[in-house]
Amino acid sequence: MHTDTERCVRAVQSKEARFDGVFFTAVRTTRIYCRPSCPAVPPKPENMEFHPSAASCQRAGYRACKRCRPDTSPGSPQWNVRADAVARAVRLIQDGVVDREGVPGLARRLGWSTRQIERQLLAELGAGPLALARAQRAQTARLLIETTPMPFGEVAFAAGFSSIRTFNDTVREVFALTPGELRARATRRAPLGAAATPGVISLRLPFRAPLEPSNLFGHLAATAIPGVEEWRDGAYRRTLSLPYGHGIVSLAPRPDHIACRLLLTDPRDLTHAISRCRRLLDLDADPVAVDDQLRTDPLLAPLVDKAPGRRVPGTVDPAEFAVRAVLGQQVSTAAARTHAARLVTAHGVPVEDPEGGLTHLFPGPEALAALDPESLALPRSRRTTLLTLVRALADGSLPLGPADDREEARARLLALPGFGPWTTEIIAMRALGDPDAFLPGDLGVRRAAEGLGLPGTPAALTARAAHWRPWRAYAVQYLWATDDHPINHLPA
């Protein structure tokens, strides 16, 4: 969008928050870049230039606006919609792969050369992988500086910087403030004080309005595995397996943000944890674009108007969700939770939760690949399906992650015994983040469709749903919401 100057100018002059993160406005006279919704008086059009990323602005020598804090805006929704290699590269960089493995590691995961990655990202985002990772490190550093009392040396390495000098130089260049000045400004706004639990990082996760929390948090709470997830004091809480250690996150809906509290055993996992939480809650979606498309169907329009901004619940771990999808085949939500809880008790890693009742990490594929099939209280065919799945996940023959091709993953899933269209599509929807995944054979979808006067057979419903593309996964959320199931209600 940043190449459509006229449209960008209109968005800036009307302060449309919908476009925050989609493009950035750089002001030539002040050398500052802003989000489109910046509350300051809009600059003259001839003084504006538009960039596709914060990293592109920084690369061009602009510093972040201190008023609208553009580096904290939601991510661009196109990286969730698109499934090409550039989008997969962006999702990996957001996951901190460049910080952990460098550009060669990113190239390995994508099957590209480092030169090809640099060229493609420069063409689309105005910045290469190192610049994108640097911008993300700067934002992580800012979070740690403003929300924790960590010494700056620890902040530097936790944010992914290789040296304290690089950390200091980057913070001064990006924010036009030293780390000490950033912390002083934040302390004046809200004194840090002593955290109720040492090591807890509190932050706000932004999103594009509107956001309807009922089905989003209702789904997570209704399907929560005891010991791994819980709903407590108005927040969804769960354990996280992370690259450097583990963590516990608490997520609570607020009118204009998601309140996030993270307890990490290693602060270097902060970027990765935030990325997972954003995918879990689908926070980078563009609900206006989704709802506008679905409203073109007169039978769906009343559902959208009743509760606009529904999101697709995701996952913090695609492999975990794939296992849970198999456990949930042809059984109730309660039965699926029971099966999963048994696996967690037998094979999960114990953790301590100083603020609640979480006890375990969900077991990884490597731990489950060695389990005794006779220990599973499942039909023999389901045991075969589960064991085949976890072994494929463990040996890497079934990659399920932000960089993996969605259609290839679908083909590999369908080739496994016991995997049909429903299981494959629910994994594509929630684990792979495909906004166009569709479940025409799902009982709840079919009941809702018939109640609305939509076609009731999978083939006819799929044909009708062609008009909903590329947002069919969101249409499923609106159809499911017609039922009085606990997944559709925000817990008390």
Buried (B, 14 or more C-beta within 10 A) or exposed (E): EBEEEEBBBBBBEEBBBBBBBBBBBBBBEBEBBBBBBBEEEBBEEEEBBBBBBBBBBBBBEBBBBEEBBBBBBBBBBBBBBBBEBBBBBBBBBBBBBBBBBBBEBBBEBBEBEBEEBBEBBBEBBBBBBBBBBBBBBBBBBBBBBBBBEBEBEEBBBBBBBEEBEEBBEBBBBBBBBBBEBBBEBBEEEEEEEEBEEEBBBBBBBBBBEEBBBBBBBBBBBBBBBBBBBBBBEEBBBBBBBBBBEBBBBBBBBEEEBBBBBBBBBEBBBBBBBBBBBBBBBBBBBBBBBBBEBBBEBEEBBEBBEEBBBBBBBBBBBBBBBBBBBBBBBEBEBEEBBBBBBBBBBBBBBEBEBEBEEBBBBBBBBEBBBEBEEEEBEBEEEBBBBBBBBBBBBBEEEBBBBBBBBBEEBBEBBEEBEBBEBBBBBBBBBBBBBBBBBBBBBBEBBBBBBEEBEBBBEBEEBBEBBEEBEBBBBBBBBBBBBBBEBBBBBBBE
